[in-house]
Structures are given as C-alpha cells and as structure tokens.
Amino acid sequence: MNQTNFEWTPEFWQGWRESSNPYRQYKSERDRHLVIELLELCTHDRVLEVGCGYGWISQALWDAANIEWTGVDLSAEMVGRLRAAYPRRGDRTLLADARRLPFRDGEFDKVLCTGVLMHIGENKLAVRELLRVLRPGGRLLCSINNALSPFSIPVRLWNWRKKGFVQKFQLPRSFRRLLRDEGLLLGGTAGDGIIATVPLSIGRFHFPPVSISSSVCKRDEWVANRFPWLAYELWFRGLKAA
Ligand SMILES: C[S@@+](CC[C@H](N)C(=O)[O-])C[C@H]1O[C@@H](n2cnc3c(N)ncnc32)[C@H](O)[C@@H]1O
C-alpha cells in the first residue's frame, strides 16, 4: 500500500519543525495556533491525531485541554521517538496507516490530520478512514497543499529530484467535493503563510532575507487571513453528518 520509499524520520522532521530559520519557526508556531483554534477542544474529548510525527502538534493539544488523545503514524521511528519522549502518552501512540485505521466506526469526537494527506498518493482512502472513525456530529480538521498557491509549481520542480517523495498539490474545490461526498458538513477554511512560504520550501535560501523576517511574517499573517485560498497549506474543518 505504501507507494513511496521516502522514510520520515524524527531527525528530519524535528530539524524542520524546530529549525533556526525564522520562516519555519513562524510556520510551525502558526500551525499549532491554527489547530488549537480550529479544533475547539473540550474536556474529555476523544481526539485522534493521524500522522502525529514526533509530537510537535500533539504537545499543543495536550497543553490546550484535558483530552483523551490517541496518535498514529506510519513511521516506526516517529512513534518510537514520541513514546520515548512522552512515556505517559506511549500506550496511546500506535503504528498505523491513515488508509487503514485500527479503530471502530465513530470512536472519536475529533479527528486531526495535519501535514499528512499531501504525502499520501491515494489520499481518498485516508479521508474515508478519518471520517469512518469520527462519530456523527464529530469534528474533522485536515490539511492539504494548495494547487492555487503561487509556490505549488516551484515546489513541485524542487521536489522532482527527491526520489520517492510524495507531495501532492490539490485544488481546494476538488478536495472540498471529496470531503462532502464522504459525508462532511463543511465549516471554514484557513490557510498558512503565503509570502514566507518561499524560504520555507527552499529551506537553505533565505529570501526574503532573515533581517526583515519579522515584518515579512507579520504581513504574511495579514495576507493569509484575507486570502486563504492563496495559502500553501490549507486546512478544512467540518462536522460529520449525523
Ligand atoms: C510532514 S510530517 C507531519 C507530522 C505532524 N502532523 C506535524 O504536523 O508536525 C508527516 C507525517 O505523516 C506521516 N505519514 C505519512 N504517510 C502516512 C500514512 N499513510 N499514515 C500515517 N502517517 C503517515 C509521516 O510518517 C510523518 O510523521
């Protein structure tokens, strides 16, 4: 089922999430804020985080509310790192594929899948699974890479030399249709940065220069809030139809 020979490792992803590049720091913090704002956690919510990685977003979820969290990831190394770093959460962290989740129908109140669907070739299967394990009336929050972003073409060209690395860019309209067809009553859409995405994607080059990064990020926030459909990563949220 796994169509890629690219291996996600905690070293790679932690290096990205906690990089010294101010544009990446901005994106990583903004992702945490967006997830917390959009997921609307309540005490004792049963929350499933699919593709939890080494736990960057998970930590924000644990801090935000007293929830019953479960995390899954396809990478044994990611799961191992999360279990080692947070032993209390260890038995709630499983090795599993988003396209075949080891849970009963309707087992969760909230399902989160951020930064993952763009790395799965057949993500329709994953979307179906995310909705299957969500209870009727429960909330789904998931993200894709946006084909309308000005950076989708340069990033695809950049990725071309990375063998086996999957990074899909999808049209918001067709992803929305998929979510609706699978039974989601769509709520809002939110986007991450737009201008700061260039140095994010082509990590080694700092363009615009680091010296003006804080004002670039401030403007980026302003633009992203007004024109989410131009964003690089787009979040969709909604409630599962009863
Ligand atoms: C870009 S990282 C995002 C990690 C985390 N969600 C975050 O935002 O920091 C992508 C993660 O998705 C996981 N992943 C990729 N394909 C998967 C699949 N089919 N099922 C579950 N996890 C998958 C990878 O192992 C990796 O940890």
The ligand as an SDF file (V2000), in Angstrom:
LIG
                    3D

 27 29  0  0  0  0  0  0  0  0999 V2000
    5.0990   16.3830    7.4780 C   0  0  0  0  0  0  0  0  0  0  0  0
    5.0210   15.2100    8.7930 S   0  0  0  0  0  0  0  0  0  0  0  0
    3.7420   15.9350    9.8040 C   0  0  0  0  0  0  0  0  0  0  0  0
    3.7940   15.4720   11.2310 C   0  0  0  0  0  0  0  0  0  0  0  0
    2.8230   16.1960   12.1670 C   0  0  0  0  0  0  0  0  0  0  0  0
    1.4430   16.0170   11.7760 N   0  0  0  0  0  0  0  0  0  0  0  0
    3.1340   17.6720   12.2270 C   0  0  0  0  0  0  0  0  0  0  0  0
    2.3400   18.4640   11.6930 O   0  0  0  0  0  0  0  0  0  0  0  0
    4.1740   18.0310   12.7870 O   0  0  0  0  0  0  0  0  0  0  0  0
    4.1560   13.8950    8.0010 C   0  0  0  0  0  0  0  0  0  0  0  0
    3.9050   12.7110    8.9110 C   0  0  0  0  0  0  0  0  0  0  0  0
    2.9290   11.8540    8.3030 O   0  0  0  0  0  0  0  0  0  0  0  0
    3.3120   10.5150    8.4850 C   0  0  0  0  0  0  0  0  0  0  0  0
    2.6750    9.7170    7.4360 N   0  0  0  0  0  0  0  0  0  0  0  0
    2.9480    9.7110    6.1000 C   0  0  0  0  0  0  0  0  0  0  0  0
    2.1380    8.8470    5.4660 N   0  0  0  0  0  0  0  0  0  0  0  0
    1.3260    8.3040    6.4140 C   0  0  0  0  0  0  0  0  0  0  0  0
    0.2660    7.3600    6.3840 C   0  0  0  0  0  0  0  0  0  0  0  0
   -0.1060    6.7780    5.2430 N   0  0  0  0  0  0  0  0  0  0  0  0
   -0.3480    7.0300    7.5420 N   0  0  0  0  0  0  0  0  0  0  0  0
    0.0180    7.6170    8.7180 C   0  0  0  0  0  0  0  0  0  0  0  0
    1.0080    8.5200    8.8090 N   0  0  0  0  0  0  0  0  0  0  0  0
    1.6540    8.8640    7.6670 C   0  0  0  0  0  0  0  0  0  0  0  0
    4.8320   10.5530    8.3980 C   0  0  0  0  0  0  0  0  0  0  0  0
    5.4260    9.4050    8.9630 O   0  0  0  0  0  0  0  0  0  0  0  0
    5.1430   11.8320    9.1490 C   0  0  0  0  0  0  0  0  0  0  0  0
    5.3050   11.6180   10.5170 O   0  0  0  0  0  0  0  0  0  0  0  0
  1  2  1  0
  2  3  1  0
  2 10  1  0
  3  4  1  0
  4  5  1  0
  5  6  1  0
  5  7  1  0
  7  8  2  0
  7  9  1  0
 10 11  1  0
 11 12  1  0
 11 26  1  0
 12 13  1  0
 13 14  1  0
 13 24  1  0
 14 15  1  0
 14 23  1  0
 15 16  2  0
 16 17  1  0
 17 18  1  0
 17 23  2  0
 18 19  1  0
 18 20  2  0
 20 21  1  0
 21 22  2  0
 22 23  1  0
 24 25  1  0
 24 26  1  0
 26 27  1  0
M  CHG  2   2   1   9  -1
M  END
$$$$
